[in-house]
C-alpha cells in the first residue's frame, strides 16, 4: 500500500477535527412543561366528596345545600404510571394548584390572558410514555385532604 503525503495530512486533519468535536459534544436534555387548563366545573348541589354541603346544612325539602356556594379550586399531582391510582405518595413529576376559580358551577374562557385557571408543571427529564394525573376539585373553606 502506498500512502501519499496529501492523504496522510487529510486523515490527520479529519482525526483532529473529530477529536475536537468529541470534546464539544453535549448530551441531549429533555425539558418542557406539562400544562393543564381548567375550563369548567359542575357541582350542582354544592357537595363535598363525603356528601356533606360545602357550607351549611342541607335543605330538608329539596335536598340542596342552603348556604353560599363552594369556593372551588383545583390541585394537580403528576406522578409515575400507576395501574391502581392512589393520591398517596409523592408527586414525582410535579404538583400545582389554582386559586379559587368559582363556585359550584362555572365556565371559563380559554385565553392566553387567563393564567389563573392554568397549572404549569415544568420538567427537565425525558418524558415518560405513561403517567398518572390526579386532579382534585376542593373547597377552600373545607381544606381537608380528600374532600
C-alpha positions in Angstrom: 0.0 0.0 0.0 1.4 3.4 -1.0 0.3 6.4 1.1 0.8 9.8 -0.4 1.6 12.8 1.8 -1.6 14.7 1.0 -3.8 11.7 2.0 -1.9 11.3 5.3 -2.4 15.1 6.1 -6.1 14.8 5.2 -6.6 11.8 7.5 -4.7 13.6 10.3 -6.8 16.7 9.8 -10.0 14.7 9.9 -8.9 12.9 13.1 -8.1 16.2 14.8 -11.4 17.6 13.8 -13.3 14.5 15.0 -11.4 14.6 18.3 -12.2 18.3 18.9 -15.9 17.7 18.1 -16.0 14.8 20.5 -14.8 17.2 23.3 -17.6 19.7 22.4 -20.4 17.1 22.2 -23.2 17.6 24.6 -25.8 15.1 25.9 -29.3 15.9 24.8 -31.6 17.0 27.6 -35.3 16.7 27.8 -37.0 19.9 29.0 -40.5 21.1 28.7 -43.7 21.7 30.6 -46.9 19.8 31.3 -49.9 22.2 31.2 -53.5 21.7 32.3 -56.2 24.3 31.9 -59.5 24.1 33.9 -62.3 25.2 31.6 -65.5 24.4 33.6 -66.9 22.9 36.8 -70.3 21.4 37.5 -71.1 20.7 41.2 -74.9 21.4 41.1 -75.6 20.6 44.7 -72.5 22.2 46.2 -71.4 19.0 47.9 -68.1 17.7 49.1 -66.8 14.2 48.2 -68.3 13.0 51.5 -71.8 14.2 50.5 -71.8 17.0 53.0 -72.5 20.5 51.9 -69.6 22.9 51.3 -71.2 25.5 53.5 -74.1 25.0 55.9 -76.7 22.3 56.0 -79.0 20.6 53.5 -82.5 21.9 52.8 -84.9 19.2 54.0 -87.4 20.0 51.3 -85.4 19.6 48.1 -82.1 18.3 49.4 -80.0 21.1 48.1 -77.4 22.9 50.2 -78.7 26.2 51.8 -75.7 28.5 52.4 -73.4 30.1 49.9 -71.6 28.1 47.2 -68.4 26.2 47.4 -65.1 28.2 46.9 -63.7 25.8 44.2 -60.0 25.5 43.5 -58.0 22.7 41.9 -54.9 20.7 42.9 -52.9 18.6 40.4 -50.4 15.8 41.1 -48.4 14.3 38.2 -46.6 11.0 39.1 -45.3 7.8 37.5 -47.8 5.5 36.0 -49.9 3.5 38.5 -52.3 0.7 37.4 -54.2 1.3 40.7 -54.3 5.1 41.1 -53.6 6.4 44.6 -53.3 10.0 45.7 -50.9 8.9 48.5 -47.2 9.3 48.0 -45.1 12.0 46.3 -46.0 13.7 43.1 -42.7 12.7 41.5 -43.2 14.7 38.2 -44.6 17.8 39.9 -47.7 19.3 41.6 -49.6 22.6 41.5 -52.8 24.3 42.2 -55.1 27.2 41.1 -56.5 30.0 43.2 -60.3 29.9 43.8 -61.8 29.9 40.4 -65.5 30.0 41.1 -68.5 28.5 42.9 -70.5 25.3 42.3 -70.9 25.8 38.6 -68.7 27.9 36.4 -67.2 28.1 32.9 -64.0 29.9 31.9 -62.9 31.0 28.5 -59.7 29.6 27.2 -57.3 32.5 26.7 -53.6 33.3 26.9 -54.6 36.1 29.4 -56.5 33.8 31.7 -53.5 32.4 33.6 -55.3 31.7 36.9 -57.1 28.6 35.5 -53.8 27.1 34.1 -51.5 24.9 36.0 -48.0 24.6 34.5 -45.5 21.9 35.7 -42.0 22.3 34.2 -39.8 19.3 33.9 -36.2 18.6 32.9 -36.1 14.9 32.1 -37.0 12.7 29.3 -40.8 12.5 29.2 -42.2 9.1 30.2 -44.6 7.2 27.9 -47.1 6.7 30.7 -48.0 8.8 33.7 -50.8 9.3 36.3 -52.5 12.6 36.6 -54.6 13.3 39.7 -56.9 16.3 39.6 -58.8 17.3 42.7 -61.5 19.9 43.0 -61.5 21.3 46.5 -63.5 23.8 48.6 -61.2 26.5 50.1 -63.5 26.7 53.2 -63.2 22.9 53.8 -59.5 22.4 53.0 -59.1 18.9 54.2 -57.4 16.1 52.2 -59.7 14.1 50.0 -62.8 16.2 50.4 
